[in-house]
Amino acid sequence: MSDNQIINQTASHIKAQLSGEGSGHDWWHVYRVWKNAIHIGKQENADMFVVELAALLHDIADWKFNDGNEDIGPRLAREWLESLSVDQKVISQVCNIVRDISFKGAGVTNKIDTLEGMVVQDADRLDAIGAIGICRTFAYGGSTGREIYNPGIPPQKHNSFDEYKSNKGPTINHFYEKLLLLKDLMNTATARKIATRRHLVMENFLNQFYQEWECKD
């Protein structure tokens, strides 16, 4: 089976699994990450076969929807790739990216140490910011029963992944706990340029939000 056939079969597999999901972690999120990863990966001279497979499989079983289980995503990714007889070295690279890609708290060190992982992580993080990032943040907040905003509950700096996973704060807090931090956490020059524009969109949104909250607009 050719690399393109493996990529196309993987895309079809993930689309069938995630289409219609309502929290912002649906097929179209994966599609955007895939396309951004292709753009960034080509600019950064990454191994595009690894990049495309990792982008497509990065949310095959997100820990957020599996009781915080960090192992199920890499395991399902491995099972799928082995079913397609993908080379074991490629499988290991992809599974490591799937395992380590997630943001795990403002005080937690990034584990990504390969160019391909950095590319896919950047693509995933770009979809968490800007106009689409705002939409996805409130979609996820609504799906988990979070308040939109509560001035009495301040944002937290999470110094461990367990702290981050157990956080139940309002959706607006998530901008300060993660989204506004991502611009400066991008790994590649290509992603940093895109992130700068999207970051400004979020800042403008928050300024308008607070004006309306205080009825000062």
Residue pairs with C-beta under 8 A, 6 or more apart in sequence:
1 9
1 84
1 85
3 49
6 53
6 84
6 86
7 49
7 52
7 53
7 56
9 84
10 53
10 56
10 57
10 80
10 81
10 84
11 34
11 56
13 80
14 27
14 30
14 56
14 57
14 59
14 60
15 27
15 30
15 31
17 27
17 60
18 25
18 26
18 27
18 29
18 30
18 59
19 26
19 27
20 26
20 27
21 27
22 139
22 143
23 65
23 139
23 140
23 143
23 144
24 135
24 136
24 137
24 139
24 140
24 143
25 59
25 62
25 64
25 65
25 136
25 140
29 59
29 127
29 136
30 55
30 56
30 58
30 59
32 127
32 132
33 55
33 58
33 120
33 123
33 124
33 126
33 127
34 52
34 55
34 56
34 123
36 122
36 123
36 126
36 127
36 194
37 51
37 52
37 54
37 55
37 119
37 120
37 122
37 123
38 48
38 51
38 52
38 55
39 190
40 46
40 119
40 122
40 123
40 188
40 190
40 191
41 47
41 48
41 51
41 52
41 116
41 119
42 48
43 188
43 189
43 190
44 115
44 118
44 119
44 188
44 189
44 190
45 115
46 115
46 116
46 119
47 93
47 115
47 116
49 90
50 90
50 93
50 94
50 97
50 116
51 116
51 119
51 120
53 81
53 86
53 90
53 94
54 93
54 94
54 97
54 98
54 101
54 116
54 117
54 120
55 120
55 123
55 124
57 73
57 77
57 80
57 81
57 94
57 98
58 73
58 97
58 98
58 101
58 120
58 124
59 73
60 73
60 76
60 77
60 80
60 98
61 69
61 72
61 73
61 75
61 76
62 73
62 102
63 69
63 70
63 72
63 73
63 102
63 165
64 165
66 72
66 73
68 165
70 99
70 102
71 99
73 98
73 99
74 95
74 96
74 98
74 99
77 91
77 94
77 95
77 98
78 91
78 95
81 90
81 91
81 94
81 95
82 91
93 114
93 116
96 114
96 117
97 112
97 114
97 116
97 117
97 120
97 121
100 111
100 112
100 117
100 121
101 112
101 117
101 120
101 121
101 124
103 125
103 128
103 164
103 178
103 182
104 158
104 161
104 164
105 157
105 158
105 159
105 160
105 161
105 163
105 164
106 157
106 158
106 159
106 177
106 178
106 181
107 157
107 158
107 159
107 160
108 158
108 159
108 160
108 161
108 164
110 121
110 185
112 118
112 121
112 187
118 187
118 188
119 187
119 188
119 191
121 187
122 186
122 187
122 188
122 190
122 191
123 191
125 182
125 185
125 186
125 191
125 195
126 186
126 191
126 194
126 195
126 198
127 133
127 136
128 136
128 137
128 178
128 179
128 182
129 179
129 182
129 183
129 195
129 198
129 199
129 201
129 202
130 197
130 198
130 199
130 201
130 202
131 198
131 201
133 179
133 198
133 202
134 201
134 202
134 205
137 171
137 174
137 175
137 179
138 148
138 171
140 171
141 147
141 148
141 170
141 171
141 174
144 168
146 168
146 169
146 170
146 171
147 153
147 170
147 171
148 170
148 171
148 172
149 170
149 171
149 172
149 209
149 213
150 170
153 169
153 170
153 173
154 173
155 169
155 173
155 176
155 177
156 163
156 167
156 169
156 173
156 177
157 177
158 164
158 167
158 177
164 177
167 177
169 177
172 206
172 209
175 202
175 206
179 202
180 199
180 202
180 203
182 195
182 199
183 192
183 195
183 196
183 198
183 199
186 192
186 195
208 217
211 217
